[in-house]
Structures are given as C-alpha cells and as structure tokens.
Amino acid sequence: MATIKVKQVKSRIGAPIDQKRTLDALGLRKLNSVVEKEDTPQILGMINKVKHLVVVVK
C-alpha cells in the first residue's frame, strides 16, 4: 500500500484538545517531526482535521 509522509509545521499550542489528540494519534509530538503513514481514508481524514498544522511531504 502507498505511504505518505506528514510533517508538523505549526505548534499545537492553542489548538483545541481534539486536534491535539489527532496529532498524537498521527504520532506527531514535536514541531518539525515527520512520520510515515499508510495512505488510508482514516489517516487522510485525520490529516484533513489538522491541515492547518501539518503538511504532506512527498
């Protein structure tokens, strides 16, 4: 299955608790951290929820 890399580019400070939990579920704990995840609808939905805090790296 295809994978995508997600990088956190904006701080989680001031974000609602559900967005902080979404970042935790993606495995993003620190600023500029990068994780590689499978390209599934669930992961894409989580990325969409915090799209203002992350960027997809190709």
N, CA, C and O atoms as a GROMACS GRO file, in nm:
protein
  232
    1MET      N    1   0.083  -0.118   0.000
    1MET     CA    2   0.000   0.000   0.000
    1MET      C    3   0.088   0.125   0.000
    1MET      O    4   0.199   0.123   0.053
    2ALA      N    5   0.039   0.232  -0.059
    2ALA     CA    6   0.115   0.356  -0.067
    2ALA      C    7   0.127   0.421   0.070
    2ALA      O    8   0.040   0.405   0.156
    3THR      N    9   0.235   0.495   0.089
    3THR     CA   10   0.255   0.566   0.214
    3THR      C   11   0.271   0.715   0.187
    3THR      O   12   0.307   0.756   0.076
    4ILE      N   13   0.243   0.795   0.288
    4ILE     CA   14   0.262   0.939   0.279
    4ILE      C   15   0.340   0.984   0.402
    4ILE      O   16   0.329   0.924   0.509
    5LYS      N   17   0.417   1.090   0.386
    5LYS     CA   18   0.492   1.147   0.498
    5LYS      C   19   0.422   1.275   0.541
    5LYS      O   20   0.387   1.359   0.458
    6VAL      N   21   0.402   1.289   0.671
    6VAL     CA   22   0.333   1.404   0.727
    6VAL      C   23   0.430   1.475   0.821
    6VAL      O   24   0.493   1.412   0.906
    7LYS      N   25   0.440   1.607   0.806
    7LYS     CA   26   0.530   1.687   0.888
    7LYS      C   27   0.450   1.793   0.961
    7LYS      O   28   0.368   1.862   0.901
    8GLN      N   29   0.475   1.807   1.092
    8GLN     CA   30   0.409   1.911   1.170
    8GLN      C   31   0.488   2.041   1.151
    8GLN      O   32   0.607   2.046   1.181
    9VAL      N   33   0.420   2.146   1.102
    9VAL     CA   34   0.488   2.271   1.072
    9VAL      C   35   0.442   2.387   1.159
    9VAL      O   36   0.500   2.496   1.154
   10LYS      N   37   0.337   2.366   1.238
   10LYS     CA   38   0.286   2.471   1.325
   10LYS      C   39   0.263   2.412   1.463
   10LYS      O   40   0.229   2.294   1.477
   11SER      N   41   0.281   2.495   1.566
   11SER     CA   42   0.272   2.449   1.703
   11SER      C   43   0.130   2.408   1.740
   11SER      O   44   0.032   2.461   1.687
   12ARG      N   45   0.121   2.312   1.831
   12ARG     CA   46  -0.008   2.266   1.881
   12ARG      C   47  -0.060   2.355   1.993
   12ARG      O   48  -0.174   2.338   2.037
   13ILE      N   49   0.021   2.449   2.041
   13ILE     CA   50  -0.021   2.537   2.150
   13ILE      C   51  -0.139   2.621   2.103
   13ILE      O   52  -0.133   2.685   1.997
   14GLY      N   53  -0.245   2.621   2.180
   14GLY     CA   54  -0.364   2.697   2.145
   14GLY      C   55  -0.465   2.620   2.061
   14GLY      O   56  -0.576   2.670   2.037
   15ALA      N   57  -0.429   2.500   2.018
   15ALA     CA   58  -0.522   2.418   1.939
   15ALA      C   59  -0.621   2.350   2.033
   15ALA      O   60  -0.588   2.323   2.148
   16PRO      N   61  -0.741   2.324   1.985
   16PRO     CA   62  -0.838   2.252   2.068
   16PRO      C   63  -0.787   2.112   2.103
   16PRO      O   64  -0.702   2.057   2.034
   17ILE      N   65  -0.839   2.056   2.210
   17ILE     CA   66  -0.792   1.927   2.261
   17ILE      C   67  -0.811   1.815   2.158
   17ILE      O   68  -0.728   1.725   2.151
   18ASP      N   69  -0.919   1.820   2.080
   18ASP     CA   70  -0.939   1.714   1.981
   18ASP      C   71  -0.832   1.718   1.872
   18ASP      O   72  -0.794   1.613   1.820
   19GLN      N   73  -0.784   1.836   1.837
   19GLN     CA   74  -0.678   1.846   1.737
   19GLN      C   75  -0.544   1.800   1.796
   19GLN      O   76  -0.463   1.740   1.726
   20LYS      N   77  -0.522   1.828   1.924
   20LYS     CA   78  -0.401   1.779   1.989
   20LYS      C   79  -0.401   1.626   1.993
   20LYS      O   80  -0.297   1.563   1.973
   21ARG      N   81  -0.516   1.569   2.021
   21ARG     CA   82  -0.526   1.422   2.023
   21ARG      C   83  -0.509   1.362   1.885
   21ARG      O   84  -0.454   1.253   1.870
   22THR      N   85  -0.555   1.433   1.783
   22THR     CA   86  -0.535   1.386   1.646
   22THR      C   87  -0.387   1.386   1.610
   22THR      O   88  -0.339   1.292   1.547
   23LEU      N   89  -0.315   1.491   1.650
   23LEU     CA   90  -0.170   1.494   1.627
   23LEU      C   91  -0.102   1.378   1.700
   23LEU      O   92  -0.012   1.315   1.645
   24ASP      N   93  -0.145   1.351   1.823
   24ASP     CA   94  -0.088   1.239   1.898
   24ASP      C   95  -0.116   1.106   1.827
   24ASP      O   96  -0.028   1.020   1.820
   25ALA      N   97  -0.237   1.091   1.774
   25ALA     CA   98  -0.274   0.967   1.704
   25ALA      C   99  -0.192   0.950   1.576
   25ALA      O  100  -0.163   0.838   1.535
   26LEU      N  101  -0.155   1.061   1.513
   26LEU     CA  102  -0.070   1.053   1.394
   26LEU      C  103   0.076   1.026   1.431
   26LEU      O  104   0.156   0.990   1.345
   27GLY      N  105   0.110   1.045   1.559
   27GLY     CA  106   0.248   1.023   1.602
   27GLY      C  107   0.332   1.148   1.596
   27GLY      O  108   0.455   1.141   1.603
   28LEU      N  109   0.268   1.264   1.584
   28LEU     CA  110   0.340   1.391   1.577
   28LEU      C  111   0.343   1.452   1.716
   28LEU      O  112   0.240   1.497   1.767
   29ARG      N  113   0.459   1.454   1.778
   29ARG     CA  114   0.471   1.504   1.914
   29ARG      C  115   0.544   1.638   1.922
   29ARG      O  116   0.516   1.717   2.011
   30LYS      N  117   0.637   1.664   1.830
   30LYS     CA  118   0.716   1.786   1.832
   30LYS      C  119   0.705   1.859   1.699
   30LYS      O  120   0.671   1.800   1.597
   31LEU      N  121   0.735   1.986   1.702
   31LEU     CA  122   0.738   2.068   1.581
   31LEU      C  123   0.846   2.015   1.487
   31LEU      O  124   0.954   1.977   1.532
   32ASN      N  125   0.817   2.013   1.360
   32ASN     CA  126   0.907   1.965   1.253
   32ASN      C  127   0.930   1.815   1.256
   32ASN      O  128   1.021   1.766   1.188
   33SER      N  129   0.853   1.740   1.332
   33SER     CA  130   0.866   1.595   1.330
   33SER      C  131   0.794   1.540   1.207
   33SER      O  132   0.694   1.596   1.163
   34VAL      N  133   0.847   1.430   1.154
   34VAL     CA  134   0.792   1.369   1.033
   34VAL      C  135   0.761   1.224   1.063
   34VAL      O  136   0.841   1.152   1.123
   35VAL      N  137   0.642   1.180   1.021
   35VAL     CA  138   0.603   1.040   1.034
   35VAL      C  139   0.558   0.989   0.898
   35VAL      O  140   0.509   1.066   0.814
   36GLU      N  141   0.574   0.860   0.877
   36GLU     CA  142   0.530   0.797   0.753
   36GLU      C  143   0.412   0.706   0.785
   36GLU      O  144   0.422   0.616   0.868
   37LYS      N  145   0.301   0.730   0.720
   37LYS     CA  146   0.178   0.656   0.745
   37LYS      C  147   0.125   0.598   0.614
   37LYS      O  148   0.156   0.646   0.505
   38GLU      N  149   0.044   0.493   0.627
   38GLU     CA  150  -0.021   0.436   0.510
   38GLU      C  151  -0.129   0.530   0.459
   38GLU      O  152  -0.190   0.604   0.537
   39ASP      N  153  -0.151   0.528   0.331
   39ASP     CA  154  -0.248   0.617   0.267
   39ASP      C  155  -0.387   0.553   0.273
   39ASP      O  156  -0.434   0.494   0.176
   40THR      N  157  -0.452   0.566   0.390
   40THR     CA  158  -0.586   0.511   0.410
   40THR      C  159  -0.685   0.626   0.430
   40THR      O  160  -0.643   0.736   0.464
   41PRO      N  161  -0.812   0.602   0.411
   41PRO     CA  162  -0.912   0.708   0.433
   41PRO      C  163  -0.911   0.760   0.576
   41PRO      O  164  -0.937   0.878   0.599
   42GLN      N  165  -0.882   0.674   0.674
   42GLN     CA  166  -0.879   0.718   0.812
   42GLN      C  167  -0.765   0.817   0.837
   42GLN      O  168  -0.785   0.920   0.902
   43ILE      N  169  -0.649   0.786   0.785
   43ILE     CA  170  -0.533   0.875   0.802
   43ILE      C  171  -0.556   1.006   0.728
   43ILE      O  172  -0.524   1.113   0.780
   44LEU      N  173  -0.612   0.999   0.607
   44LEU     CA  174  -0.640   1.122   0.531
   44LEU      C  175  -0.741   1.209   0.603
   44LEU      O  176  -0.732   1.332   0.596
   45GLY      N  177  -0.837   1.149   0.670
   45GLY     CA  178  -0.934   1.226   0.748
   45GLY      C  179  -0.869   1.295   0.866
   45GLY      O  180  -0.903   1.409   0.898
   46MET      N  181  -0.775   1.227   0.931
   46MET     CA  182  -0.704   1.288   1.043
   46MET      C  183  -0.617   1.403   0.994
   46MET      O  184  -0.608   1.506   1.061
   47ILE      N  185  -0.552   1.386   0.880
   47ILE     CA  186  -0.470   1.493   0.822
   47ILE      C  187  -0.558   1.612   0.786
   47ILE      O  188  -0.519   1.727   0.808
   48ASN      N  189  -0.675   1.585   0.732
   48ASN     CA  190  -0.766   1.693   0.694
   48ASN      C  191  -0.812   1.772   0.817
   48ASN      O  192  -0.834   1.893   0.808
   49LYS      N  193  -0.826   1.705   0.929
   49LYS     CA  194  -0.871   1.773   1.051
   49LYS      C  195  -0.767   1.872   1.103
   49LYS      O  196  -0.803   1.975   1.159
   50VAL      N  197  -0.639   1.841   1.085
   50VAL     CA  198  -0.532   1.929   1.133
   50VAL      C  199  -0.449   1.985   1.018
   50VAL      O  200  -0.329   2.006   1.032
   51LYS      N  201  -0.513   2.007   0.905
   51LYS     CA  202  -0.442   2.050   0.785
   51LYS      C  203  -0.371   2.185   0.800
   51LYS      O  204  -0.277   2.214   0.726
   52HIS      N  205  -0.416   2.268   0.895
   52HIS     CA  206  -0.352   2.396   0.918
   52HIS      C  207  -0.227   2.383   1.005
   52HIS      O  208  -0.153   2.480   1.020
   53LEU      N  209  -0.203   2.266   1.062
   53LEU     CA  210  -0.087   2.242   1.147
   53LEU      C  211   0.019   2.154   1.081
   53LEU      O  212   0.133   2.149   1.126
   54VAL      N  213  -0.020   2.083   0.975
   54VAL     CA  214   0.072   1.986   0.912
   54VAL      C  215   0.083   2.012   0.763
   54VAL      O  216   0.005   2.088   0.704
   55VAL      N  217   0.182   1.948   0.703
   55VAL     CA  218   0.198   1.950   0.559
   55VAL      C  219   0.238   1.809   0.516
   55VAL      O  220   0.309   1.738   0.587
   56VAL      N  221   0.190   1.769   0.398
   56VAL     CA  222   0.224   1.637   0.344
   56VAL      C  223   0.352   1.652   0.263
   56VAL      O  224   0.358   1.731   0.169
   57VAL      N  225   0.454   1.576   0.299
   57VAL     CA  226   0.584   1.580   0.232
   57VAL      C  227   0.589   1.467   0.132
   57VAL      O  228   0.558   1.352   0.166
   58LYS      N  229   0.627   1.495   0.011
   58LYS     CA  230   0.638   1.391  -0.092
   58LYS      C  231   0.779   1.340  -0.101
   58LYS      O  232   0.808   1.252  -0.183
   0.00000   0.00000   0.00000
